[in-house]
Amino acid sequence: MLKASTRRLIPSITNETVIAWIGLYCLAVVMGYGRFLFTATLPDIMSELSLSTTIAGWLASVNYMGYFIGSLIAMFVPHRLTWRALILGTLLSIITTLLLFLPNLPLSLWYVIRLFAGIASGIGMILGSSFVIQSFSTHKRSLLSTVHYAGIGVGISASAILTWWLLSLDLHFYSIWLVAGLTSLPLLVLLYAIRPDGVSQGNALNKKPSIKQTYINFKRSLYEAMVGQAKAVLLLSLSYVLAGFGYITSATFLPVMAVKQLPTQTHAGLLIWLVVGVFAMLSNPLWGALAKRIGETKTLMGLTLLQALGMFVPLWFAGAFGLYINAAILGATFVGIVSMTLNIIKNINPAYSNLLIGLATLAYAVGQFLGPLVTVALAGAKDNFDAGLLVAGAGLLLGLVLILSFSRQMKQVRQGS
């Protein structure tokens, strides 16, 4: 822990609304910058470094593999160390953002940096959400959670605006990453301000289980979390793999598609990416209200179907119209799919909600890792993304079938209990 003088300098924040906004800032940094700023800057990166679409796809997939690793690490973090791990994950995210400012980095270092940025995003997403949301009282949790998760959309919007602004000043991606890193630094102070009680944290550190005991505890918890409902968890997790696979084609390559299809429209890719962020930021409260009326599973089905249709739109309508509609649907659906799936899976066994959320996040990360690799393989030498969008949409439709099977399975479990 930091010294008492530092604790006096940075007073504790306990107001729930303020904590929700700090959570929004956290997701904007570790997700909006740590993961999606790469999408916004990708056309400039490819141009400045003369990268092929295949290399760009691998850089994206390495980041998503890091997200998988970070999610796995987060699952094993003891509850008492959540805040400490969150601080370290956020610091790692900011450092990896700032490192991309360095000129003439070899490609091998790009892979390493993007891998660790993904690890930081996985830790920050899971532990940040866990730590922030548990700070909310029951009657405010639903509303304040939407504020927290809006951070993903805010981060995407900020990445588009920041990139647009600095490119218009004839600067390039390295300056964009520098500004993103510098504007992320105040988050560390704010996260320290919402620290848990120092005494209880200090006492807890004296009770460290061995690695072997941690593994044994994990196996026991995994069994208890899934007993009697393993099939339902498997079906929902597989659908979430396909959700990650389905959305990532647009979430990685949408600005690149815009540059190729709309060469005469300056910064069209960034404007389209901004549409994604705005819709992601504003849509989540709408889906939350709908879920209260018709249920989370039915809402998830509708979002999955809508996102699948969104992948097909650029195939039906070439040019700006198809891309903008794809962007709007992508932004409007992907955060909703994440929040609905995580809420549904944690309610399967609320006593083990963190573990189940971790499993689902791992599944999503697998889909995200595979998505860019499949897309660039299908794009070929001409960098045609149509086949990738077609496969993404088909994957989402298959995910919809799995959600329907999950719904039937849960009805059978409830009828048998």
N, C-alpha and C positions, 0 to 999 in steps of 0.2 A: 504493500500500500504506500501511497505517497505520504510525505511528512505532514504533520499537523498544520504547519504554516500554509502549505498548499491547500489543505482542506478548508482553511479559513478564507483563503483567497478565492476559491471556487465553491460557493455555498451550494448546498443540496437543493435540487428541484424536486418537488413532490406533487405539483399540480398536474392532474391527469391530462388535461388538454395540452399543456406545454409538452409533456412527455410524448403525446401522440405526434406533435409537430417535430420533435426531435427524432422520433422514429421515422417519420416521413423523410427527413433530411438524411438519415442513415441509409434508407433504401435507395434514395436518389444517388448517394455516393457509391455504395457497394454494388448496386445493380445498374442504375442509370449510367454512371461513369465506368465502374469496374467491368461491366459487361457490354453495355449497349453503345457507349461512345465509340467503340471499335466499328460498329455498323455505320455510324454517322461519318466517321473519318475514312472508311475503307476505300472509297473511290480515290481520295487524295493519296492515301498510303500506297495503293496499287500503282498510281501514276508516278509518284515521287521515287518509289523503290523499284519500279518496273517488275511488280509481282504478277504472276499469273493467277487466274481464278482458282486453280488447284491449290497453290500455296496459301491464298487467302482462305480457302475452305479449311485447310489443315490448321491454320492459326486460329480460326473460329472453333474448330473441334477440340483443339488442345485446351482452349479456355473452358469449354464445356466439360471436358474430362476433369479439369481442375475443380469445377463446380461439383462434380460427382465426389471427388476426394474430400473437398471441404464439407460437403453434406455428411459424408461418412464420419469425418472427424467430429462434427457437431453432435452426432448421435451418441458419441462416447464421452462427451464433456459432462462431468457431474453437475448437478443443478447448482451446487454452491459456487462453482467456478464459471457460471454462464457469463457474468458481467466481465470478468477478466479475459475470457476467451474472445468475447465480443470486441473489447478494446484492441486486443492483439490482431484480430481479423480485420478490423477497420484500419488500423495502422498499416497492415500489410497491403490493403487495397489502395491506400493513398500513396504508399511508396512505389508500388508497381505502376500507378498512373504517372507519377512524377518521373520515373525512370525512362519512359518513352519520349521524354524531352531530349534525352542525350542523343547527339548526332552520330551518324555512321555506326549504329549498332549492328553487329552481325546477325544474320537471320536466326542462328542458333539461340542467341540471347532473346530475340523476340519470342521464340517458342517458350523459353523458360519463364520470361516475364508474364506472358499471357496465361501460362499454366498456373503460376502463383496468384495471378489476379483472379482466376476462376476459383481457386481454393479459398481466397479471401471472400469472394462473393457467396459461396456456399455457406461458410461460417457466418457471415454477416446476415444473410437472409434468414437462416433458421434461428440462430441465437438472438439476433436482433428482434425478430418477431416474437419469439418466446419471451424474452425479457421485457419488451415493451408492453405486449398485450396482457401479461400477467399483472402489470401495474394498474390496469383499469378495473374499476368496480363493475360488478355484474350488470347493473342497469345502464352503464355507459359503454360497455365493451363493444357492442355492435356498431354504434356510431363512430367511436374513436378508432376502431379497427379499420374502417374505410378511409379515415384520414391517414393512418399509418401506411396502408397498402397503396395509397395514391402516390407515394414516393417513387414507385417504379415509373409511373407515367410522367411525373414531374422530372425525373432524371432523364428520361428519353427526350422530353421536350427541351430540357436544358442542353442536352448534348447536341440537338439539332440547331438551336439558336446560337450556342457558343461556336459551333463549327461554321455556321453561316456567317456570323459576324467576323470571325478572324480570317476566313478565306476571302471575304470581301475586302479585307485590309492587306491582301496579298501575302498573308502568312500561311503557314502550312501545318500539317498534323502535329508536329513536335511542339509548336507553340500552343496548340489547342490542348494537348495533354498537360502541358505545364500549368496553364490557367485552371484547368479542371482540378489538378492536384492541389494547387494553392487555395482554391475556393472550398476545398474539402477539409482543410486543416482545422477550422473552428469546430467541426463535429467532434473532435477528440475532447475538447474542453466541455462541450455539452454532454457527451456521454459520461464524462467524469462527474458532472453535476447530478446525474441521475443514478449515481452509484448506490449499491445497497449498504446497509449498516456495516460500518467498518469492523466493529467488534465481533459480530457474528461471522463475518468473512474470515477474520483472523483466526478465530477458534476453529472454524471448519477446516482450515488448511492443515491442522494437526491430525486429521483423520483421513489419510490417503490410502485407499485400497491398492493392493498390488495389481499389476497388469493382468495377471492370471485371474484374480478375483473379479476384476472389472469385466473380463470376458465371460466368466461364469455367470455373473449377474446379468449381463446382456442376453445370454442364451436363455436364462430363466425368464427374463422379462419378455423376450420375443415369443416364447412359447405361451406365456400367460396372456399376452396381448392378442394372439391369433387363435387360441383354442376355441374350437367350435365355429370359427368364422374365417378360417384360412382361405377357403375358396372365394369368399366375397372380397377379401383383401387382395388376393391374387388378381381377380378380374378388374378391380378398380385400378390396381397398380399397372396392369398391362395397358389399360385404356390411357393411363397417364403417360406411359412410354410413348404411345402413338400421338398424344397431345403435344409432347415435347418435340417429337419428330415432325409433326405436321406444321407447327407454327414457325419453326426455326428457319425454313427456307426464306420466307419473307423477312423475318426478323434479322437475318444476316445479310441478305443480298438485295433488299428492296431499293436502297439508293443506287446500287450498282446497276440494277435493272433500269432504273430511271435514267441514268447517265447514258446507257446504251440505246434506249428507246426514244429518249427526248433530248438529243444532243444539242438542239438549238435553244433549249430552255435552261438558262443559267441557274444553278443550284436547285433544279427541280427535285433532285434526290433528297435534299435536306428539307425542302418544304413538305414533301411526301412523308418523310420521317417525322417531321413535326406533327403532322396529322395523326400518326400512330400515337405519339406521346399525349396529345390533347385528348383523344378518345379514350386512351388508357386511364388518364387522370380523372375524367369526368364520368365514366360509365359504371365504375364499380358500385357506387351507392344505388344506382338503378337496378343492378342485378341483385343486390342485397334486398331491396324492397320487393322485387319479383319473387325471390326465394321465400320470403315470408308468406306470400300468397299461395304459391303453387308447390313449394318444397324445393330443397337444394338439388335433389337428383334430377327432377324435371327441368330445372333451370340449367343444370350442367348439360343435359341432353340438347336443349335448345341452343346453347352457346356453341357446343361442338358441331352441330349441324350448320349453324351460321358461319363458323370459321371455315368449315370445309367448303361451303359455297363461295366464300371469299377467296379461297385459293384458285377456284375455277374462273372467277370473273376476268382476270387478265388474259385468260385463254379465249374467252368469248368476246371481249372488247379490247382490242389492241390499243396501245398508246396511253395517254394521260388518264382517260376515264377509268380504264381497268385498274391502273396502278393506284389511283386515289381511292377507289372503292375498296380495293384490297387493303390499303393502309388503314382506312377507317374501320373496316370490319376486324382487321388484326388487332388494332388498338382497343376496340370496344369489347373484344372477346377474351384475349389471352390472360389478362389479369383476373377476369371473372372466372375463367376455367381454373386458374390456380387457386383462388380463394375458395371456390365451391368444392373442389376436390379435397383440399386440405381440411375444410370444415367437415365434409362427409366422412373422411377416413378417420379423423380424430374422434368422431362421435361413435364409431364402431365399438370402441372401447376407451372411454374418456380417461380411465385411470392410466392408460399408456399412450396418451395423445402425442407426446413429444416423439416417442419411438415410432409410432405409425406415420406421423408427419415426415420424419426422417426417411423412412422407407419409401414413401411416395416421392419425396424430393429426389432420392437416388434414382427412382424409375424415370422421372422427368429428365434427369441429367443424362441418362443413357440415350433417350430419344434425341436430345439436343446434340449429343456427341455424334450420333450416326447421321443426323439430318444433313449437315453441310457436306459430309463425305459423299453421300448418295447424290446430292444435288450437283456437285462439281463433276462427279463421274458421268452423270446423265447430260451435263451441259456440253461436254465435248469441246473440241477445238474452237467451235464458233461461239462458245459461251451462251448457249440458248437455254434459258431457265424454264421453258415451257414444260418439259418432261418432269423437272423437279417439282413444279407446282402441281402437276397432275398426280404424281405419287404422294405428295403431301396431303392433297385433298382426299385421295383414296384411303390413306392411313387414318385420317380423321374420321371418315365414314366407318371404317372398321372399328375405331375406338368407340363410336356411337353404339355399335352392336354390342360391344363388351359392356358398356354402361347399362344397356338394357338387360343384359344377362346378370349383371351385378344387382340391379333393382329386383329382378325376380328372385335371385338367391337370398337377398335380405328379407323379402317377404316370406320365404320359406323358413328362414331362421326365426323370424318373429312368430310365425304360426306354430312352430314346433316348440317354442319356449313357454 
